Amino acid sequence: MLVSKHCMTPDNRFTRLLAFVLATASLLPAQQTPLAVVGAHVIPISGPEFDNGVLVVEGGKIVSVGPARSTKIPDNAQRIDASGKILMPGLIDSHSHIGSPAGGDGSAPIQPDVRVLDSINVRDAHIQKAQAGGITTANVMPGSGHLLSGQTVYLKLKDGRTIEDLLIHLADGRIAGGMKMANGTNSRRQPPFPGTRAKSAALVREQYVKAEEYRDKIRKAGGDTSKMPPRDLNMEALVEVLDGKRVVQFHTHRHDDILTVLRLANEFHFKVVLHHVSDAWMVADQIAAAHVPVSLIVIDSPGGKIEAKDVSFASGAVLEKAGVLVGFHTDDSITDSRLFMRSAALAVRAGMSREKALYGVTMANARILELQDRIGSLEPGKDADFILLSGDPLSVYTHVLETWVEGVRVFDRSDPKDYLYAVGGYGASHDQDDMNFDDEEKEER
C-alpha cells in the first residue's frame, strides 16, 4: 500500500528523518580507532624538534606526542611507520581564494552583509591542490576590489561534499570567520567606488559610525522589540567587528595605506590583521607599537601591482626583529597553495629565523585566526591536523607525502589521483565528483 507523503504522521516523518540522518552519518569519514605515527623526526612547533617520535591520535584529536621511549601507544592502535620522514602540524593559510569564492558585486564599495561561504565550491580542484601542499586550514576570502567585500570563512580542508562539511564552529555555535577589508589601488575603482585614498577612509569611517549608532540603539532598547531599530544585516555584521567577534582581515600594501589601517583600527577599536603589506619593512616599528599581527605574502617574482613595487623578501626578518607576530599566506592563486612552504623558505633566505618562519605557516596563523587552542602545533587536545614530509620543510627538494585533517588522511602522494593534484597535468584542474570517492563509499551510497 502506498502512503502519500502528505498523509504521513509526525511519528512516521520523525522515523524516516532519523533513518536518513543515521544513514548519511555513516558516509562521513571519521577516525574510529587510535592511530600512532611512529619513527618520524617531529617538529611540534610548540617545542624543540626531536627524532624517533610518536604521535598518538584518537577521535580526531591528538592524545600524546613525544619521543618513542616515553610515549605510550595503545595496544589497538593502527601504526604508521614514518621512519626517515618529517612530521609537523598541518599548514594554515591565513588568506586564500580556493573554492572560487565571490563576495561583493559592483553596486557599492562597502558590503559587510555578504557571506563568502554562500559562494564557495567545495569540490573545486584547488582545495585538493591545497591539501597536496600540506594546508589543513584556510581563511577563504572574497576579493580586494571593495573597501569591504564581506565576511570570510575559516575552513578545514576535508574531503567534503558540501560547505557544511568544512566549516569550523566556535564554542558559541558561530561559524568561524573574519571580515575582509581593503584599501589602496584595488578598491578605488570608478563611481560608486571612491576615487581617492582619502575618500576611501572617509567612507569606512562613515559606516563604522553608523554601526556604533545602531549598536547603541539596540543596547538602549534593552530587549524591548518596540524600541529596536529595523534589522540591518550590514550593521549587524559591522557590530560583530566592533564587539571583537569578527577580526578584520585587511588587504593593504603601501606604507601610507598601512598607517591608515592602523589609524582606523585605533579609532574604532576593532581587531585587525594586516595582509600583504608590501611596505611592511618601512613601517615595522609602527606596526609593532600598534600590537597588530601581519600576514605576509612572499612571491618569488614580484611585479604587476604598482603599489607593491617596493616589496622586500626581508619584511619577515624586519618584522620579527621588531616583535611583530608574522604569518604567511598564499592569496591562492597568486601563490600556488602547493608551494606554500616556499614562502617560509624565502623569508629565511632573507634573514628571518627558521623557527619563526615555520611558526609563520602554523601557529602564527592559528593565532591570526584566533584558533590557537585547536590548531597550529602538535599538542595533546588539539585537532589531529598534521603532515608527513619527505625531507626538511624548507628544502626545495621536499615533497608533502601525506596530509591529515582531524585524524583522517585527505592526501596521499602515493595515490595516483592525489599525485595528479600535486604535480599537475591533464585532469588536475577538474572539480571533485563521485569518481573521487572510493569504491566502498560508492557502494554504501
C-alpha positions as CSV (number, residue, x, y, z in Angstrom):
1,M,0.0,0.0,0.0
2,L,1.4,3.4,-1.0
3,V,1.1,6.2,1.5
4,S,1.2,9.8,0.3
5,K,4.0,11.9,2.0
6,H,1.3,14.5,2.8
7,C,-0.6,11.9,4.9
8,M,2.4,10.8,7.0
9,T,2.0,11.1,10.7
10,P,4.6,13.1,12.7
11,D,6.0,9.8,14.1
12,N,6.5,8.4,10.6
13,R,8.2,11.6,9.5
14,F,10.5,11.5,12.5
15,T,11.3,7.8,11.9
16,R,12.2,8.5,8.3
17,L,14.3,11.6,9.2
18,L,16.2,9.6,11.9
19,A,16.9,6.8,9.5
20,F,18.2,9.3,6.9
21,V,20.5,11.0,9.5
22,L,21.9,7.7,10.6
23,A,22.5,6.5,7.1
24,T,24.2,9.7,5.9
25,A,26.3,10.0,9.0
26,S,28.0,6.7,8.2
27,L,29.2,8.2,4.9
28,L,31.2,10.9,6.6
29,P,34.9,10.0,7.1
30,A,35.9,9.8,10.8
31,Q,38.7,8.3,12.7
32,Q,37.3,5.2,14.5
33,T,40.4,3.6,16.0
34,P,43.5,5.0,17.7
35,L,46.3,5.9,15.3
36,A,50.1,6.0,16.1
37,V,52.6,7.6,13.7
38,V,56.0,6.3,14.7
39,G,59.6,6.9,13.9
40,A,59.5,10.3,12.3
41,H,61.6,13.4,13.1
42,V,59.0,15.6,14.8
43,I,58.7,19.4,14.5
44,P,55.9,20.1,17.1
45,I,56.2,24.0,16.7
46,S,55.3,24.2,20.4
47,G,58.7,23.0,21.5
48,P,62.1,21.6,20.3
49,E,62.3,19.2,17.4
50,F,63.2,15.6,18.2
51,D,63.9,12.3,16.5
52,N,62.1,8.9,16.6
53,G,58.9,10.5,17.7
54,V,55.4,9.1,18.3
55,L,52.1,10.9,17.6
56,V,49.0,9.2,19.0
57,V,45.6,10.3,17.7
58,E,42.2,9.2,18.7
59,G,38.7,10.6,17.9
60,G,40.3,13.2,15.6
61,K,42.3,14.7,18.5
62,I,46.0,14.4,19.5
63,V,46.3,12.3,22.6
64,S,50.0,12.4,23.0
65,V,53.2,13.3,21.2
66,G,56.8,12.7,22.2
67,P,59.9,10.6,21.9
68,A,59.3,6.8,21.4
69,R,61.0,6.0,24.7
70,S,58.5,7.9,26.8
71,T,55.2,7.9,24.8
72,K,52.8,5.0,25.3
73,I,51.0,3.6,22.3
74,P,47.5,2.0,22.8
75,D,47.5,-1.8,22.1
76,N,44.8,-1.5,19.5
77,A,46.3,1.5,17.6
78,Q,46.9,1.4,13.9
79,R,50.6,2.1,13.4
80,I,52.1,4.1,10.6
81,D,55.8,3.8,10.1
82,A,57.2,7.2,9.3
83,S,60.9,6.5,9.7
84,G,63.0,8.8,7.7
85,K,60.2,11.3,7.3
86,I,59.3,14.7,8.9
87,L,56.2,15.1,11.0
88,M,54.8,18.5,11.7
89,P,51.4,20.3,12.2
90,G,49.2,20.9,9.2
91,L,49.9,24.2,7.5
92,I,47.4,27.1,8.0
93,D,46.8,29.6,5.2
94,S,45.6,32.9,6.6
95,H,44.5,34.3,3.2
96,S,43.2,32.1,0.3
97,H,40.7,32.2,-2.5
98,I,40.4,28.4,-3.1
99,G,36.8,27.3,-3.8
100,S,36.2,30.0,-6.4
101,P,34.6,32.4,-3.8
102,A,32.9,35.6,-4.8
103,G,32.0,38.4,-2.4
104,G,30.5,41.8,-3.1
105,D,29.3,43.0,-6.5
106,G,29.7,46.3,-8.3
107,S,26.8,48.1,-6.7
108,A,28.6,49.6,-3.7
109,P,32.1,49.7,-2.2
110,I,31.0,48.5,1.3
111,Q,29.1,45.3,1.6
112,P,29.5,43.6,5.0
113,D,26.4,41.6,4.7
114,V,27.9,39.4,2.0
115,R,29.0,35.9,3.3
116,V,31.6,34.3,1.2
117,L,30.5,30.8,2.4
118,D,27.4,31.3,0.2
119,S,29.6,31.2,-2.9
120,I,32.3,28.5,-2.3
121,N,32.5,25.4,-4.4
122,V,33.9,22.8,-2.0
123,R,34.5,20.4,-5.0
124,D,36.9,22.9,-6.5
125,A,40.2,21.2,-7.5
126,H,42.1,24.0,-5.8
127,I,41.1,22.6,-2.5
128,Q,42.7,19.2,-3.4
129,K,45.8,21.1,-4.5
130,A,45.9,22.9,-1.2
131,Q,45.8,19.5,0.6
132,A,48.7,18.5,-1.6
133,G,50.6,21.5,-0.3
134,G,50.0,20.4,3.3
135,I,47.4,23.0,4.0
136,T,44.8,21.8,6.5
137,T,43.0,25.1,7.4
138,A,42.4,28.2,5.3
139,N,40.9,31.6,5.7
140,V,38.9,31.8,2.4
141,M,38.2,35.4,1.5
142,P,36.3,37.5,-1.0
143,G,38.4,39.7,-3.3
144,S,40.0,43.0,-2.6
145,G,38.1,45.1,-5.1
146,H,35.9,46.7,-2.4
147,L,36.6,48.7,0.7
148,L,34.7,46.0,2.5
149,S,33.8,42.9,0.4
150,G,32.2,40.7,3.0
151,Q,32.6,38.0,5.6
152,T,35.4,35.5,5.3
153,V,35.2,31.9,6.5
154,Y,37.7,29.6,8.1
155,L,37.7,26.1,6.6
156,K,39.1,22.7,7.5
157,L,40.3,21.3,4.2
158,K,38.4,18.0,4.4
159,D,37.1,15.9,1.5
160,G,33.7,17.5,1.8
161,R,30.6,17.3,-0.4
162,T,29.0,20.5,0.9
163,I,30.4,23.6,2.6
164,E,28.9,22.4,5.9
165,D,31.5,19.6,5.9
166,L,34.4,22.1,6.0
167,L,33.0,24.7,8.4
168,I,34.7,25.4,11.8
169,H,32.2,26.2,14.5
170,L,33.2,28.2,17.6
171,A,32.2,27.3,21.1
172,D,29.2,29.6,21.0
173,G,27.9,28.0,17.8
174,R,29.0,30.7,15.4
175,I,30.8,29.9,12.1
176,A,34.4,30.9,12.4
177,G,35.4,33.7,10.0
178,G,36.6,37.3,9.7
179,M,35.7,40.4,7.8
180,K,37.5,41.3,4.6
181,M,38.5,45.0,4.1
182,A,40.9,46.6,1.6
183,N,42.4,49.9,0.7
184,G,44.8,51.2,-1.9
185,T,44.5,50.9,-5.6
186,N,42.2,47.9,-5.9
187,S,39.2,49.4,-4.0
188,R,39.3,52.9,-5.5
189,R,37.9,52.0,-9.0
190,Q,35.1,54.0,-10.7
191,P,31.9,55.5,-9.1
192,P,30.1,54.5,-7.0
193,F,33.5,53.5,-5.6
194,P,35.8,56.1,-4.1
195,G,38.3,57.7,-6.4
196,T,40.9,58.6,-3.8
197,R,42.6,57.2,-0.8
198,A,41.2,59.9,1.5
199,K,37.6,59.3,0.3
200,S,38.1,55.6,0.9
201,A,38.9,56.2,4.5
202,A,36.1,58.6,4.9
203,L,33.5,56.1,3.6
204,V,34.8,53.5,6.0
205,R,34.6,55.9,8.9
206,E,31.0,56.8,7.9
207,Q,29.9,53.2,8.0
208,Y,31.5,52.4,11.4
209,V,29.9,55.5,12.9
210,K,26.6,54.2,11.7
211,A,27.4,50.8,13.2
212,E,28.2,52.4,16.5
213,E,24.9,54.2,16.5
214,Y,23.0,51.0,15.5
215,R,24.6,49.2,18.4
216,D,23.7,52.0,20.8
217,K,20.1,51.8,19.8
218,I,20.0,48.1,20.4
219,R,21.6,48.5,23.8
220,K,19.2,51.2,24.8
221,A,16.2,49.1,23.7
222,G,17.1,46.7,26.5
223,G,15.3,43.8,24.8
224,D,12.1,45.8,24.1
225,T,11.3,44.9,20.5
226,S,9.1,48.0,20.1
227,K,12.2,50.2,20.6
228,M,14.6,48.2,18.4
229,P,15.8,49.7,15.2
230,P,14.8,48.0,11.9
231,R,17.0,45.0,11.3
232,D,20.1,45.8,9.1
233,L,22.3,43.0,8.0
234,N,25.1,45.4,7.1
235,M,25.1,47.0,10.5
236,E,24.8,43.6,12.3
237,A,28.0,42.4,10.6
238,L,29.9,45.6,11.5
239,V,28.7,45.4,15.1
240,E,30.3,42.0,15.3
241,V,33.5,43.7,14.3
242,L,33.1,46.4,16.8
243,D,32.4,43.9,19.5
244,G,35.5,41.9,18.7
245,K,33.6,38.8,17.5
246,R,34.9,39.1,14.0
247,V,38.6,40.1,13.1
248,V,39.2,42.4,10.2
249,Q,41.5,40.8,7.6
250,F,42.7,44.0,5.8
251,H,44.3,44.0,2.4
252,T,46.9,46.8,2.3
253,H,50.3,47.3,0.5
254,R,51.8,50.8,0.6
255,H,53.3,52.2,3.8
256,D,50.7,55.1,3.9
257,D,47.8,52.7,3.4
258,I,49.2,50.5,6.2
259,L,49.2,53.5,8.6
260,T,45.6,54.4,7.5
261,V,44.5,50.9,8.6
262,L,46.2,51.3,12.0
263,R,44.5,54.7,12.4
264,L,41.1,53.3,11.6
265,A,41.6,50.3,14.0
266,N,42.6,52.6,16.8
267,E,39.7,54.9,16.2
268,F,37.0,52.2,16.2
269,H,38.8,49.7,18.4
270,F,38.5,46.7,16.1
271,K,40.9,43.8,15.9
272,V,42.8,43.8,12.7
273,V,45.4,41.7,10.7
274,L,47.4,43.4,8.0
275,H,47.6,41.4,4.8
276,H,50.2,41.5,2.1
277,V,51.9,44.7,3.5
278,S,54.5,45.0,0.7
279,D,56.0,48.0,2.5
280,A,55.9,46.4,6.0
281,W,59.7,46.8,6.3
282,M,59.3,50.6,6.1
283,V,56.8,50.9,9.0
284,A,57.7,47.9,11.1
285,D,58.1,49.9,14.3
286,Q,54.6,51.5,13.9
287,I,53.0,48.1,13.3
288,A,54.8,46.7,16.4
289,A,53.7,49.7,18.5
290,A,50.1,49.0,17.5
291,H,50.4,45.3,18.5
292,V,48.9,44.3,15.2
293,P,49.7,40.9,13.5
294,V,50.8,40.7,9.9
295,S,50.0,38.1,7.2
296,L,52.8,38.4,4.6
297,I,52.7,37.3,1.0
298,V,56.1,36.2,-0.3
299,I,56.2,35.9,-4.1
300,D,59.3,34.8,-6.0
301,S,58.6,37.1,-9.0
302,P,57.3,40.4,-7.6
303,G,55.6,42.7,-10.1
304,G,52.3,43.6,-11.7
305,K,51.0,45.9,-9.0
306,I,52.5,49.4,-8.8
307,E,51.9,49.8,-5.0
308,A,53.9,46.6,-4.5
309,K,57.0,47.9,-6.3
310,D,59.0,48.2,-3.1
311,V,58.1,44.7,-1.7
312,S,61.0,43.1,0.1
313,F,61.8,39.5,1.0
314,A,63.4,40.9,4.1
315,S,60.0,42.0,5.6
316,G,59.7,38.9,7.6
317,A,63.1,39.4,9.2
318,V,62.5,43.1,9.9
319,L,59.1,42.4,11.4
320,E,60.5,39.6,13.5
321,K,63.2,41.9,14.9
322,A,60.5,44.5,15.7
323,G,58.5,41.9,17.7
324,V,55.5,41.6,15.3
325,L,53.5,38.4,15.0
326,V,54.2,37.3,11.5
327,G,52.2,34.7,9.5
328,F,52.3,33.9,5.8
329,H,49.6,33.3,3.1
330,T,49.3,32.2,-0.5
331,D,46.5,34.5,-1.7
332,D,45.9,31.5,-3.9
333,S,46.0,31.6,-6.9
334,I,48.5,34.5,-6.7
335,T,50.9,32.0,-5.0
336,D,50.1,28.3,-5.6
337,S,49.0,26.5,-2.4
338,R,51.2,23.5,-3.3
339,L,54.2,25.8,-2.8
340,F,53.1,27.4,0.4
341,M,56.2,26.3,2.3
342,R,58.4,28.2,-0.2
343,S,57.1,31.4,1.4
344,A,58.8,30.5,4.7
345,A,61.9,29.4,2.9
346,L,62.3,32.6,1.0
347,A,61.8,34.6,4.3
348,V,64.6,32.6,5.9
349,R,66.8,33.2,2.9
350,A,66.3,36.9,3.5
351,G,67.2,36.8,7.2
352,M,64.2,35.5,9.1
353,S,64.8,32.8,11.7
354,R,63.9,29.2,10.8
355,E,61.9,28.9,14.0
356,K,59.7,32.0,13.3
357,A,59.3,31.1,9.6
358,L,57.9,27.7,10.5
359,Y,55.8,29.3,13.2
360,G,54.5,31.6,10.5
361,V,52.9,28.9,8.4
362,T,51.4,27.2,11.5
363,M,51.0,28.7,15.0
364,A,51.2,32.4,14.0
365,N,48.3,31.8,11.5
366,A,46.4,29.9,14.1
367,R,46.6,33.0,16.3
368,I,45.7,35.3,13.4
369,L,42.5,33.2,13.0
370,E,42.0,33.0,16.8
371,L,42.1,29.2,16.6
372,Q,45.3,28.7,18.5
373,D,43.6,26.4,21.1
374,R,42.7,24.0,18.3
375,I,45.3,24.0,15.6
376,G,48.8,25.2,14.8
377,S,51.0,22.8,16.8
378,L,51.3,19.2,17.8
379,E,50.0,19.2,21.4
380,P,47.6,16.9,23.3
381,G,44.0,18.0,23.0
382,K,44.4,19.8,19.7
383,D,42.9,18.7,16.4
384,A,44.9,16.0,14.7
385,D,45.9,18.0,11.7
386,F,49.4,17.0,10.6
387,I,51.6,16.4,7.6
388,L,54.4,14.0,6.7
389,L,57.2,15.3,4.6
390,S,60.0,13.6,2.6
391,G,62.6,16.0,4.0
392,D,63.3,19.3,5.6
393,P,60.3,21.6,5.2
394,L,62.3,24.4,3.8
395,S,64.1,22.4,1.2
396,V,63.1,22.9,-2.4
397,Y,63.5,19.1,-2.9
398,T,61.0,18.2,-0.2
399,H,57.5,16.8,-1.0
400,V,54.4,16.6,1.1
401,L,53.8,12.9,1.3
402,E,50.6,12.8,3.4
403,T,48.1,15.4,4.8
404,W,45.8,14.5,7.7
405,V,42.8,16.5,8.9
406,E,41.3,15.6,12.3
407,G,42.8,12.1,12.1
408,V,41.7,11.4,8.5
409,R,44.1,11.2,5.6
410,V,43.0,13.6,2.9
411,F,46.1,13.5,0.7
412,D,48.4,10.6,-0.1
413,R,51.1,11.3,-2.7
414,S,51.4,7.6,-3.4
415,D,47.8,7.5,-4.6
416,P,47.7,8.3,-8.4
417,K,44.7,10.6,-8.1
418,D,46.3,12.6,-5.3
419,Y,49.7,12.6,-7.1
420,L,48.0,14.2,-10.1
421,Y,46.7,17.1,-7.9
422,A,50.3,17.5,-6.5
423,V,52.2,17.7,-9.8
424,G,49.5,18.9,-12.3
425,G,48.7,17.6,-15.8
426,Y,45.6,16.7,-17.6
427,G,42.7,16.3,-15.2
428,A,44.4,18.0,-12.3
429,S,42.1,21.0,-12.5
430,H,38.8,19.0,-12.7
431,D,36.5,19.6,-9.8
432,Q,35.7,16.7,-7.5
433,D,32.9,14.4,-8.5
434,D,31.7,11.0,-7.4
435,M,34.7,9.4,-9.1
436,N,36.9,10.9,-6.4
437,F,35.3,8.9,-3.7
438,D,36.5,5.3,-3.1
439,D,34.6,2.2,-4.2
440,E,33.4,1.3,-0.7
441,E,31.8,4.7,-0.2
442,K,30.1,4.4,-3.6
443,E,28.6,1.0,-2.6
444,E,27.4,2.4,0.6
445,R,25.5,5.1,-1.3
